[in-house]
Amino acid sequence: MGKHGIDFVAAQGLWKDPYLLEIRAKSEDEQRGLLIGKIGEKYWSAVVTYRDARIRLISVRRSRKKEVELYES
């Protein structure tokens, strides 16, 4: 995740966003989702998977324009 300008610890700040948007993927074999939220003044998007009672953070990057529009709508 370091190549996207954010580390694992900082990325966990997404869950502090009261307006965090989650879009669940349509997958039968794995529960996966896209999170869109703000950390500070920047928009970030994360791909997560849910396994048992755990949330696994797969990747985090700056949000794309369309993702920001979804978050703001």
PDB file of N, CA, C and O in Angstrom:
ATOM      1  N   MET A   1       0.817  -1.194   0.000  1.00  0.00           N
ATOM      2  CA  MET A   1       0.000   0.000   0.000  1.00  0.00           C
ATOM      3  C   MET A   1       0.859   1.256   0.000  1.00  0.00           C
ATOM      4  O   MET A   1       0.372   2.337  -0.332  1.00  0.00           O
ATOM      5  N   GLY A   2       2.112   1.131   0.362  1.00  0.00           N
ATOM      6  CA  GLY A   2       2.989   2.282   0.420  1.00  0.00           C
ATOM      7  C   GLY A   2       3.121   3.025  -0.891  1.00  0.00           C
ATOM      8  O   GLY A   2       3.326   4.238  -0.884  1.00  0.00           O
ATOM      9  N   LYS A   3       3.010   2.338  -2.017  1.00  0.00           N
ATOM     10  CA  LYS A   3       3.173   2.998  -3.307  1.00  0.00           C
ATOM     11  C   LYS A   3       2.041   3.968  -3.610  1.00  0.00           C
ATOM     12  O   LYS A   3       2.168   4.803  -4.506  1.00  0.00           O
ATOM     13  N   HIS A   4       0.938   3.873  -2.878  1.00  0.00           N
ATOM     14  CA  HIS A   4      -0.193   4.771  -3.089  1.00  0.00           C
ATOM     15  C   HIS A   4      -0.181   5.951  -2.117  1.00  0.00           C
ATOM     16  O   HIS A   4      -1.133   6.732  -2.081  1.00  0.00           O
ATOM     17  N   GLY A   5       0.876   6.084  -1.341  1.00  0.00           N
ATOM     18  CA  GLY A   5       1.005   7.227  -0.455  1.00  0.00           C
ATOM     19  C   GLY A   5       0.292   7.086   0.876  1.00  0.00           C
ATOM     20  O   GLY A   5       0.043   8.082   1.556  1.00  0.00           O
ATOM     21  N   ILE A   6      -0.035   5.869   1.253  1.00  0.00           N
ATOM     22  CA  ILE A   6      -0.696   5.640   2.536  1.00  0.00           C
ATOM     23  C   ILE A   6      -0.247   4.286   3.072  1.00  0.00           C
ATOM     24  O   ILE A   6      -0.073   3.336   2.310  1.00  0.00           O
ATOM     25  N   ASP A   7      -0.060   4.205   4.382  1.00  0.00           N
ATOM     26  CA  ASP A   7       0.335   2.916   4.959  1.00  0.00           C
ATOM     27  C   ASP A   7      -0.866   2.253   5.635  1.00  0.00           C
ATOM     28  O   ASP A   7      -1.937   2.847   5.757  1.00  0.00           O
ATOM     29  N   PHE A   8      -0.664   1.026   6.063  1.00  0.00           N
ATOM     30  CA  PHE A   8      -1.738   0.214   6.637  1.00  0.00           C
ATOM     31  C   PHE A   8      -2.386   0.895   7.837  1.00  0.00           C
ATOM     32  O   PHE A   8      -3.611   0.908   7.954  1.00  0.00           O
ATOM     33  N   VAL A   9      -1.586   1.452   8.717  1.00  0.00           N
ATOM     34  CA  VAL A   9      -2.124   2.079   9.930  1.00  0.00           C
ATOM     35  C   VAL A   9      -2.970   3.298   9.570  1.00  0.00           C
ATOM     36  O   VAL A   9      -4.076   3.459  10.087  1.00  0.00           O
ATOM     37  N   ALA A  10      -2.458   4.151   8.691  1.00  0.00           N
ATOM     38  CA  ALA A  10      -3.207   5.343   8.286  1.00  0.00           C
ATOM     39  C   ALA A  10      -4.491   4.967   7.551  1.00  0.00           C
ATOM     40  O   ALA A  10      -5.511   5.641   7.701  1.00  0.00           O
ATOM     41  N   ALA A  11      -4.448   3.898   6.760  1.00  0.00           N
ATOM     42  CA  ALA A  11      -5.620   3.462   5.990  1.00  0.00           C
ATOM     43  C   ALA A  11      -6.776   3.062   6.896  1.00  0.00           C
ATOM     44  O   ALA A  11      -7.934   3.153   6.489  1.00  0.00           O
ATOM     45  N   GLN A  12      -6.490   2.627   8.096  1.00  0.00           N
ATOM     46  CA  GLN A  12      -7.552   2.249   9.028  1.00  0.00           C
ATOM     47  C   GLN A  12      -8.402   3.449   9.432  1.00  0.00           C
ATOM     48  O   GLN A  12      -9.494   3.291   9.978  1.00  0.00           O
ATOM     49  N   GLY A  13      -7.895   4.646   9.161  1.00  0.00           N
ATOM     50  CA  GLY A  13      -8.655   5.861   9.427  1.00  0.00           C
ATOM     51  C   GLY A  13      -9.940   5.959   8.621  1.00  0.00           C
ATOM     52  O   GLY A  13     -10.826   6.742   8.965  1.00  0.00           O
ATOM     53  N   LEU A  14     -10.052   5.184   7.563  1.00  0.00           N
ATOM     54  CA  LEU A  14     -11.297   5.180   6.780  1.00  0.00           C
ATOM     55  C   LEU A  14     -12.502   4.849   7.653  1.00  0.00           C
ATOM     56  O   LEU A  14     -13.578   5.418   7.470  1.00  0.00           O
ATOM     57  N   TRP A  15     -12.326   3.939   8.593  1.00  0.00           N
ATOM     58  CA  TRP A  15     -13.445   3.510   9.439  1.00  0.00           C
ATOM     59  C   TRP A  15     -13.880   4.600  10.418  1.00  0.00           C
ATOM     60  O   TRP A  15     -14.911   4.451  11.074  1.00  0.00           O
ATOM     61  N   LYS A  16     -13.127   5.681  10.532  1.00  0.00           N
ATOM     62  CA  LYS A  16     -13.517   6.803  11.391  1.00  0.00           C
ATOM     63  C   LYS A  16     -14.412   7.792  10.654  1.00  0.00           C
ATOM     64  O   LYS A  16     -15.003   8.678  11.271  1.00  0.00           O
ATOM     65  N   ASP A  17     -14.511   7.641   9.336  1.00  0.00           N
ATOM     66  CA  ASP A  17     -15.345   8.532   8.532  1.00  0.00           C
ATOM     67  C   ASP A  17     -16.814   8.181   8.771  1.00  0.00           C
ATOM     68  O   ASP A  17     -17.239   7.074   8.441  1.00  0.00           O
ATOM     69  N   PRO A  18     -17.600   9.107   9.341  1.00  0.00           N
ATOM     70  CA  PRO A  18     -19.008   8.797   9.617  1.00  0.00           C
ATOM     71  C   PRO A  18     -19.838   8.607   8.347  1.00  0.00           C
ATOM     72  O   PRO A  18     -20.939   8.061   8.405  1.00  0.00           O
ATOM     73  N   TYR A  19     -19.323   9.049   7.211  1.00  0.00           N
ATOM     74  CA  TYR A  19     -20.043   8.937   5.942  1.00  0.00           C
ATOM     75  C   TYR A  19     -19.437   7.875   5.029  1.00  0.00           C
ATOM     76  O   TYR A  19     -19.681   7.880   3.822  1.00  0.00           O
ATOM     77  N   LEU A  20     -18.656   6.976   5.594  1.00  0.00           N
ATOM     78  CA  LEU A  20     -18.002   5.918   4.822  1.00  0.00           C
ATOM     79  C   LEU A  20     -19.029   5.190   3.958  1.00  0.00           C
ATOM     80  O   LEU A  20     -20.081   4.770   4.439  1.00  0.00           O
ATOM     81  N   LEU A  21     -18.703   5.049   2.681  1.00  0.00           N
ATOM     82  CA  LEU A  21     -19.589   4.380   1.730  1.00  0.00           C
ATOM     83  C   LEU A  21     -19.027   3.001   1.430  1.00  0.00           C
ATOM     84  O   LEU A  21     -17.839   2.858   1.140  1.00  0.00           O
ATOM     85  N   GLU A  22     -19.872   1.995   1.497  1.00  0.00           N
ATOM     86  CA  GLU A  22     -19.440   0.638   1.182  1.00  0.00           C
ATOM     87  C   GLU A  22     -20.280   0.096   0.037  1.00  0.00           C
ATOM     88  O   GLU A  22     -21.510   0.148   0.069  1.00  0.00           O
ATOM     89  N   ILE A  23     -19.598  -0.421  -0.973  1.00  0.00           N
ATOM     90  CA  ILE A  23     -20.262  -1.038  -2.117  1.00  0.00           C
ATOM     91  C   ILE A  23     -19.841  -2.495  -2.131  1.00  0.00           C
ATOM     92  O   ILE A  23     -18.668  -2.804  -2.338  1.00  0.00           O
ATOM     93  N   ARG A  24     -20.791  -3.390  -1.911  1.00  0.00           N
ATOM     94  CA  ARG A  24     -20.489  -4.828  -1.876  1.00  0.00           C
ATOM     95  C   ARG A  24     -20.341  -5.362  -3.292  1.00  0.00           C
ATOM     96  O   ARG A  24     -21.119  -5.013  -4.181  1.00  0.00           O
ATOM     97  N   ALA A  25     -19.348  -6.202  -3.495  1.00  0.00           N
ATOM     98  CA  ALA A  25     -19.139  -6.844  -4.793  1.00  0.00           C
ATOM     99  C   ALA A  25     -20.129  -7.982  -4.965  1.00  0.00           C
ATOM    100  O   ALA A  25     -20.556  -8.607  -3.994  1.00  0.00           O
ATOM    101  N   LYS A  26     -20.482  -8.239  -6.203  1.00  0.00           N
ATOM    102  CA  LYS A  26     -21.384  -9.351  -6.510  1.00  0.00           C
ATOM    103  C   LYS A  26     -20.545 -10.591  -6.761  1.00  0.00           C
ATOM    104  O   LYS A  26     -20.175 -10.892  -7.896  1.00  0.00           O
ATOM    105  N   SER A  27     -20.256 -11.297  -5.697  1.00  0.00           N
ATOM    106  CA  SER A  27     -19.430 -12.498  -5.786  1.00  0.00           C
ATOM    107  C   SER A  27     -20.035 -13.567  -4.897  1.00  0.00           C
ATOM    108  O   SER A  27     -20.422 -13.299  -3.759  1.00  0.00           O
ATOM    109  N   GLU A  28     -20.114 -14.769  -5.416  1.00  0.00           N
ATOM    110  CA  GLU A  28     -20.681 -15.857  -4.632  1.00  0.00           C
ATOM    111  C   GLU A  28     -19.637 -16.570  -3.787  1.00  0.00           C
ATOM    112  O   GLU A  28     -19.973 -17.155  -2.757  1.00  0.00           O
ATOM    113  N   ASP A  29     -18.377 -16.530  -4.204  1.00  0.00           N
ATOM    114  CA  ASP A  29     -17.355 -17.292  -3.487  1.00  0.00           C
ATOM    115  C   ASP A  29     -16.617 -16.479  -2.426  1.00  0.00           C
ATOM    116  O   ASP A  29     -15.964 -17.066  -1.564  1.00  0.00           O
ATOM    117  N   GLU A  30     -16.699 -15.144  -2.461  1.00  0.00           N
ATOM    118  CA  GLU A  30     -15.975 -14.353  -1.470  1.00  0.00           C
ATOM    119  C   GLU A  30     -16.724 -13.049  -1.221  1.00  0.00           C
ATOM    120  O   GLU A  30     -17.183 -12.396  -2.158  1.00  0.00           O
ATOM    121  N   GLN A  31     -16.841 -12.678   0.046  1.00  0.00           N
ATOM    122  CA  GLN A  31     -17.449 -11.393   0.386  1.00  0.00           C
ATOM    123  C   GLN A  31     -16.387 -10.321   0.240  1.00  0.00           C
ATOM    124  O   GLN A  31     -15.392 -10.315   0.964  1.00  0.00           O
ATOM    125  N   ARG A  32     -16.604  -9.419  -0.694  1.00  0.00           N
ATOM    126  CA  ARG A  32     -15.623  -8.381  -0.982  1.00  0.00           C
ATOM    127  C   ARG A  32     -16.365  -7.067  -1.152  1.00  0.00           C
ATOM    128  O   ARG A  32     -17.523  -7.045  -1.569  1.00  0.00           O
ATOM    129  N   GLY A  33     -15.696  -5.983  -0.830  1.00  0.00           N
ATOM    130  CA  GLY A  33     -16.342  -4.691  -0.978  1.00  0.00           C
ATOM    131  C   GLY A  33     -15.359  -3.582  -1.270  1.00  0.00           C
ATOM    132  O   GLY A  33     -14.154  -3.717  -1.055  1.00  0.00           O
ATOM    133  N   LEU A  34     -15.901  -2.477  -1.768  1.00  0.00           N
ATOM    134  CA  LEU A  34     -15.133  -1.265  -2.009  1.00  0.00           C
ATOM    135  C   LEU A  34     -15.597  -0.236  -0.992  1.00  0.00           C
ATOM    136  O   LEU A  34     -16.790   0.050  -0.893  1.00  0.00           O
ATOM    137  N   LEU A  35     -14.669   0.313  -0.245  1.00  0.00           N
ATOM    138  CA  LEU A  35     -14.971   1.370   0.709  1.00  0.00           C
ATOM    139  C   LEU A  35     -14.489   2.684   0.122  1.00  0.00           C
ATOM    140  O   LEU A  35     -13.394   2.757  -0.434  1.00  0.00           O
ATOM    141  N   ILE A  36     -15.305   3.722   0.244  1.00  0.00           N
ATOM    142  CA  ILE A  36     -14.918   5.058  -0.207  1.00  0.00           C
ATOM    143  C   ILE A  36     -15.137   5.994   0.969  1.00  0.00           C
ATOM    144  O   ILE A  36     -16.233   6.069   1.525  1.00  0.00           O
ATOM    145  N   GLY A  37     -14.083   6.704   1.341  1.00  0.00           N
ATOM    146  CA  GLY A  37     -14.195   7.603   2.472  1.00  0.00           C
ATOM    147  C   GLY A  37     -13.111   8.651   2.470  1.00  0.00           C
ATOM    148  O   GLY A  37     -12.280   8.719   1.564  1.00  0.00           O
ATOM    149  N   LYS A  38     -13.140   9.467   3.505  1.00  0.00           N
ATOM    150  CA  LYS A  38     -12.156  10.544   3.623  1.00  0.00           C
ATOM    151  C   LYS A  38     -11.259  10.300   4.825  1.00  0.00           C
ATOM    152  O   LYS A  38     -11.703   9.871   5.891  1.00  0.00           O
ATOM    153  N   ILE A  39      -9.998  10.585   4.617  1.00  0.00           N
ATOM    154  CA  ILE A  39      -9.027  10.652   5.702  1.00  0.00           C
ATOM    155  C   ILE A  39      -8.443  12.045   5.589  1.00  0.00           C
ATOM    156  O   ILE A  39      -7.752  12.363   4.621  1.00  0.00           O
ATOM    157  N   GLY A  40      -8.721  12.868   6.575  1.00  0.00           N
ATOM    158  CA  GLY A  40      -8.345  14.272   6.457  1.00  0.00           C
ATOM    159  C   GLY A  40      -9.186  14.906   5.361  1.00  0.00           C
ATOM    160  O   GLY A  40     -10.412  14.792   5.372  1.00  0.00           O
ATOM    161  N   GLU A  41      -8.541  15.567   4.425  1.00  0.00           N
ATOM    162  CA  GLU A  41      -9.251  16.213   3.320  1.00  0.00           C
ATOM    163  C   GLU A  41      -9.174  15.424   2.022  1.00  0.00           C
ATOM    164  O   GLU A  41      -9.639  15.903   0.987  1.00  0.00           O
ATOM    165  N   LYS A  42      -8.601  14.236   2.050  1.00  0.00           N
ATOM    166  CA  LYS A  42      -8.421  13.442   0.834  1.00  0.00           C
ATOM    167  C   LYS A  42      -9.380  12.262   0.807  1.00  0.00           C
ATOM    168  O   LYS A  42      -9.708  11.675   1.839  1.00  0.00           O
ATOM    169  N   TYR A  43      -9.820  11.934  -0.400  1.00  0.00           N
ATOM    170  CA  TYR A  43     -10.695  10.782  -0.612  1.00  0.00           C
ATOM    171  C   TYR A  43      -9.841   9.552  -0.898  1.00  0.00           C
ATOM    172  O   TYR A  43      -8.886   9.601  -1.673  1.00  0.00           O
ATOM    173  N   TRP A  44     -10.213   8.440  -0.248  1.00  0.00           N
ATOM    174  CA  TRP A  44      -9.484   7.187  -0.422  1.00  0.00           C
ATOM    175  C   TRP A  44     -10.470   6.069  -0.707  1.00  0.00           C
ATOM    176  O   TRP A  44     -11.598   6.081  -0.216  1.00  0.00           O
ATOM    177  N   SER A  45     -10.034   5.102  -1.504  1.00  0.00           N
ATOM    178  CA  SER A  45     -10.834   3.913  -1.799  1.00  0.00           C
ATOM    179  C   SER A  45     -10.052   2.684  -1.381  1.00  0.00           C
ATOM    180  O   SER A  45      -8.853   2.578  -1.639  1.00  0.00           O
ATOM    181  N   ALA A  46     -10.735   1.763  -0.738  1.00  0.00           N
ATOM    182  CA  ALA A  46     -10.092   0.539  -0.257  1.00  0.00           C
ATOM    183  C   ALA A  46     -10.893  -0.673  -0.708  1.00  0.00           C
ATOM    184  O   ALA A  46     -12.123  -0.651  -0.727  1.00  0.00           O
ATOM    185  N   VAL A  47     -10.185  -1.718  -1.067  1.00  0.00           N
ATOM    186  CA  VAL A  47     -10.815  -3.001  -1.361  1.00  0.00           C
ATOM    187  C   VAL A  47     -10.603  -3.878  -0.135  1.00  0.00           C
ATOM    188  O   VAL A  47      -9.478  -4.050   0.335  1.00  0.00           O
ATOM    189  N   VAL A  48     -11.698  -4.429   0.372  1.00  0.00           N
ATOM    190  CA  VAL A  48     -11.629  -5.273   1.560  1.00  0.00           C
ATOM    191  C   VAL A  48     -12.337  -6.592   1.288  1.00  0.00           C
ATOM    192  O   VAL A  48     -13.194  -6.690   0.409  1.00  0.00           O
ATOM    193  N   THR A  49     -11.964  -7.589   2.053  1.00  0.00           N
ATOM    194  CA  THR A  49     -12.660  -8.870   2.009  1.00  0.00           C
ATOM    195  C   THR A  49     -13.025  -9.245   3.438  1.00  0.00           C
ATOM    196  O   THR A  49     -12.333  -8.877   4.388  1.00  0.00           O
ATOM    197  N   TYR A  50     -14.106  -9.974   3.575  1.00  0.00           N
ATOM    198  CA  TYR A  50     -14.597 -10.378   4.886  1.00  0.00           C
ATOM    199  C   TYR A  50     -14.433 -11.881   5.026  1.00  0.00           C
ATOM    200  O   TYR A  50     -14.975 -12.653   4.235  1.00  0.00           O
ATOM    201  N   ARG A  51     -13.685 -12.285   6.034  1.00  0.00           N
ATOM    202  CA  ARG A  51     -13.467 -13.711   6.298  1.00  0.00           C
ATOM    203  C   ARG A  51     -13.725 -13.972   7.770  1.00  0.00           C
ATOM    204  O   ARG A  51     -13.054 -13.418   8.642  1.00  0.00           O
ATOM    205  N   ASP A  52     -14.696 -14.814   8.031  1.00  0.00           N
ATOM    206  CA  ASP A  52     -15.130 -15.082   9.407  1.00  0.00           C
ATOM    207  C   ASP A  52     -15.481 -13.748  10.057  1.00  0.00           C
ATOM    208  O   ASP A  52     -16.309 -13.009   9.524  1.00  0.00           O
ATOM    209  N   ALA A  53     -14.882 -13.429  11.176  1.00  0.00           N
ATOM    210  CA  ALA A  53     -15.178 -12.167  11.859  1.00  0.00           C
ATOM    211  C   ALA A  53     -14.126 -11.104  11.559  1.00  0.00           C
ATOM    212  O   ALA A  53     -14.068 -10.082  12.242  1.00  0.00           O
ATOM    213  N   ARG A  54     -13.302 -11.333  10.551  1.00  0.00           N
ATOM    214  CA  ARG A  54     -12.205 -10.412  10.245  1.00  0.00           C
ATOM    215  C   ARG A  54     -12.462  -9.636   8.959  1.00  0.00           C
ATOM    216  O   ARG A  54     -13.130 -10.110   8.040  1.00  0.00           O
ATOM    217  N   ILE A  55     -11.912  -8.435   8.926  1.00  0.00           N
ATOM    218  CA  ILE A  55     -11.913  -7.624   7.713  1.00  0.00           C
ATOM    219  C   ILE A  55     -10.467  -7.550   7.246  1.00  0.00           C
ATOM    220  O   ILE A  55      -9.585  -7.129   7.994  1.00  0.00           O
ATOM    221  N   ARG A  56     -10.230  -7.963   6.005  1.00  0.00           N
ATOM    222  CA  ARG A  56      -8.871  -7.950   5.461  1.00  0.00           C
ATOM    223  C   ARG A  56      -8.774  -6.820   4.443  1.00  0.00           C
ATOM    224  O   ARG A  56      -9.523  -6.774   3.467  1.00  0.00           O
ATOM    225  N   LEU A  57      -7.846  -5.921   4.688  1.00  0.00           N
ATOM    226  CA  LEU A  57      -7.603  -4.792   3.805  1.00  0.00           C
ATOM    227  C   LEU A  57      -6.685  -5.251   2.679  1.00  0.00           C
ATOM    228  O   LEU A  57      -5.531  -5.603   2.926  1.00  0.00           O
ATOM    229  N   ILE A  58      -7.188  -5.251   1.442  1.00  0.00           N
ATOM    230  CA  ILE A  58      -6.420  -5.748   0.305  1.00  0.00           C
ATOM    231  C   ILE A  58      -5.614  -4.635  -0.346  1.00  0.00           C
ATOM    232  O   ILE A  58      -4.421  -4.800  -0.600  1.00  0.00           O
ATOM    233  N   SER A  59      -6.253  -3.508  -0.617  1.00  0.00           N
ATOM    234  CA  SER A  59      -5.525  -2.384  -1.220  1.00  0.00           C
ATOM    235  C   SER A  59      -6.215  -1.077  -0.883  1.00  0.00           C
ATOM    236  O   SER A  59      -7.415  -1.041  -0.610  1.00  0.00           O
ATOM    237  N   VAL A  60      -5.442  -0.008  -0.907  1.00  0.00           N
ATOM    238  CA  VAL A  60      -5.956   1.337  -0.674  1.00  0.00           C
ATOM    239  C   VAL A  60      -5.274   2.265  -1.669  1.00  0.00           C
ATOM    240  O   VAL A  60      -4.072   2.163  -1.913  1.00  0.00           O
ATOM    241  N   ARG A  61      -6.058   3.169  -2.239  1.00  0.00           N
ATOM    242  CA  ARG A  61      -5.519   4.143  -3.188  1.00  0.00           C
ATOM    243  C   ARG A  61      -6.399   5.383  -3.138  1.00  0.00           C
ATOM    244  O   ARG A  61      -7.488   5.359  -2.565  1.00  0.00           O
ATOM    245  N   ARG A  62      -5.916   6.473  -3.747  1.00  0.00           N
ATOM    246  CA  ARG A  62      -6.728   7.677  -3.841  1.00  0.00           C
ATOM    247  C   ARG A  62      -7.952   7.371  -4.694  1.00  0.00           C
ATOM    248  O   ARG A  62      -7.861   6.653  -5.689  1.00  0.00           O
ATOM    249  N   SER A  63      -9.072   7.908  -4.308  1.00  0.00           N
ATOM    250  CA  SER A  63     -10.327   7.653  -5.016  1.00  0.00           C
ATOM    251  C   SER A  63     -10.320   8.274  -6.406  1.00  0.00           C
ATOM    252  O   SER A  63      -9.750   9.342  -6.633  1.00  0.00           O
ATOM    253  N   ARG A  64     -10.969   7.576  -7.320  1.00  0.00           N
ATOM    254  CA  ARG A  64     -11.162   8.090  -8.674  1.00  0.00           C
ATOM    255  C   ARG A  64     -12.309   9.098  -8.664  1.00  0.00           C
ATOM    256  O   ARG A  64     -13.102   9.146  -7.723  1.00  0.00           O
ATOM    257  N   LYS A  65     -12.384   9.892  -9.714  1.00  0.00           N
ATOM    258  CA  LYS A  65     -13.401  10.940  -9.804  1.00  0.00           C
ATOM    259  C   LYS A  65     -14.815  10.378  -9.622  1.00  0.00           C
ATOM    260  O   LYS A  65     -15.614  10.951  -8.881  1.00  0.00           O
ATOM    261  N   LYS A  66     -15.127   9.274 -10.284  1.00  0.00           N
ATOM    262  CA  LYS A  66     -16.466   8.668 -10.178  1.00  0.00           C
ATOM    263  C   LYS A  66     -16.757   8.193  -8.752  1.00  0.00           C
ATOM    264  O   LYS A  66     -17.893   8.270  -8.286  1.00  0.00           O
ATOM    265  N   GLU A  67     -15.720   7.702  -8.062  1.00  0.00           N
ATOM    266  CA  GLU A  67     -15.898   7.246  -6.677  1.00  0.00           C
ATOM    267  C   GLU A  67     -16.192   8.427  -5.762  1.00  0.00           C
ATOM    268  O   GLU A  67     -17.027   8.324  -4.863  1.00  0.00           O
ATOM    269  N   VAL A  68     -15.509   9.554  -5.987  1.00  0.00           N
ATOM    270  CA  VAL A  68     -15.774  10.761  -5.200  1.00  0.00           C
ATOM    271  C   VAL A  68     -17.209  11.229  -5.449  1.00  0.00           C
ATOM    272  O   VAL A  68     -17.904  11.638  -4.519  1.00  0.00           O
ATOM    273  N   GLU A  69     -17.648  11.167  -6.706  1.00  0.00           N
ATOM    274  CA  GLU A  69     -19.020  11.564  -7.032  1.00  0.00           C
ATOM    275  C   GLU A  69     -20.036  10.672  -6.318  1.00  0.00           C
ATOM    276  O   GLU A  69     -21.054  11.163  -5.832  1.00  0.00           O
ATOM    277  N   LEU A  70     -19.769   9.372  -6.250  1.00  0.00           N
ATOM    278  CA  LEU A  70     -20.653   8.458  -5.516  1.00  0.00           C
ATOM    279  C   LEU A  70     -20.699   8.822  -4.040  1.00  0.00           C
ATOM    280  O   LEU A  70     -21.771   8.867  -3.436  1.00  0.00           O
ATOM    281  N   TYR A  71     -19.534   9.082  -3.463  1.00  0.00           N
ATOM    282  CA  TYR A  71     -19.432   9.429  -2.047  1.00  0.00           C
ATOM    283  C   TYR A  71     -20.226  10.707  -1.757  1.00  0.00           C
ATOM    284  O   TYR A  71     -20.927  10.794  -0.748  1.00  0.00           O
ATOM    285  N   GLU A  72     -20.112  11.682  -2.636  1.00  0.00           N
ATOM    286  CA  GLU A  72     -20.744  12.987  -2.427  1.00  0.00           C
ATOM    287  C   GLU A  72     -22.240  12.993  -2.738  1.00  0.00           C
ATOM    288  O   GLU A  72     -22.942  13.928  -2.352  1.00  0.00           O
ATOM    289  N   SER A  73     -22.738  11.970  -3.426  1.00  0.00           N
ATOM    290  CA  SER A  73     -24.163  11.979  -3.824  1.00  0.00           C
ATOM    291  C   SER A  73     -25.078  11.504  -2.706  1.00  0.00           C
ATOM    292  O   SER A  73     -26.295  11.455  -2.883  1.00  0.00           O
TER     293      SER A  73
END
